[in-house]
C-alpha cells in the first residue's frame, strides 16, 4: 500500500488524509511530527500492560467466554457510534 498522502495537519500531533476519489472518506490519525515523545511514551506505557494482561487472560479463558465478551464489546461500541 505505501504511505498515505497527508492533505493537512489538524494540529501539532495529528494529520488528515482525504481520498480524492471519495471525498466523504476522511481519515484522521496521530503523527510523531512536532512531538517531543511525551505522548508517545504515555501511549506505550499504557499499551504494554494492556497487551500483557490481555495475553495472560486469553491463554486461560475458555474460547466461548472470549467470543461472547468480544461480541458484547463490539455491540456496545457499535451502538455508541450510532448514537
C-alpha positions as CSV (number, residue, x, y, z in Angstrom):
1,X,0.0,0.0,0.0
2,X,2.6,2.6,1.0
3,X,2.4,5.9,2.7
4,X,-0.8,8.0,2.8
5,X,-0.5,11.5,1.3
6,X,-1.3,14.0,4.1
7,X,-3.8,16.6,3.0
8,X,-3.4,18.8,6.1
9,X,-2.2,18.9,9.6
10,X,-5.1,19.2,12.1
11,X,-2.8,20.2,14.9
12,X,0.8,19.6,16.0
13,X,0.0,15.9,16.8
14,X,-2.4,14.9,14.0
15,X,-3.0,14.9,10.3
16,X,-5.8,14.2,7.9
17,X,-5.9,12.1,4.8
18,X,-8.6,12.8,2.2
19,X,-9.2,10.4,-0.7
20,X,-9.7,12.4,-3.9
21,X,-11.9,9.6,-5.4
22,X,-14.2,9.5,-2.3
23,X,-14.4,13.0,-0.8
24,X,-16.7,11.8,2.0
25,X,-13.9,9.5,3.3
26,X,-11.7,11.2,5.8
27,X,-9.0,9.5,7.9
28,X,-7.6,11.4,10.9
29,X,-4.5,10.0,12.6
30,X,-1.8,10.8,15.0
31,X,1.7,11.5,13.8
32,X,5.1,11.9,15.5
33,X,5.6,15.2,13.7
34,X,6.4,18.1,16.1
35,X,6.3,16.0,19.3
36,X,8.9,15.6,21.9
37,X,7.9,12.0,22.7
38,X,5.9,12.5,25.9
39,X,2.6,11.5,24.4
40,X,4.1,8.5,22.6
41,X,5.7,7.4,25.8
42,X,2.4,7.6,27.7
43,X,0.7,5.6,25.0
44,X,3.3,3.0,25.1
45,X,3.3,2.8,28.9
46,X,-0.4,2.1,28.8
47,X,-0.3,-0.3,25.9
48,X,2.3,-2.7,27.2
49,X,0.4,-3.6,30.4
50,X,-2.8,-3.9,28.5
51,X,-1.3,-6.3,26.0
52,X,0.4,-8.3,28.8
53,X,-2.9,-8.6,30.8
54,X,-4.9,-9.5,27.7
55,X,-2.4,-12.2,26.7
56,X,-2.5,-13.6,30.2
57,X,-6.3,-13.9,30.4
58,X,-6.6,-15.0,26.7
59,X,-4.5,-18.1,27.4
60,X,-6.5,-19.1,30.5
61,X,-10.1,-18.2,29.4
62,X,-12.3,-20.6,27.5
63,X,-13.0,-19.7,23.9
64,X,-16.7,-19.4,24.4
65,X,-16.3,-16.7,27.0
66,X,-13.8,-14.8,25.0
67,X,-16.0,-14.9,21.9
68,X,-19.1,-13.7,23.8
69,X,-17.1,-10.9,25.5
70,X,-15.7,-9.7,22.2
71,X,-19.1,-9.8,20.6
72,X,-20.6,-7.8,23.5
73,X,-17.9,-5.2,23.4
74,X,-18.3,-4.8,19.7
75,X,-22.1,-4.5,20.1
76,X,-21.7,-1.8,22.7
77,X,-19.2,0.2,20.7
78,X,-21.4,-0.1,17.6
79,X,-24.4,1.2,19.5
80,X,-22.4,4.1,20.9
81,X,-21.3,5.0,17.4
82,X,-24.8,5.0,16.1
83,X,-25.9,7.5,18.7
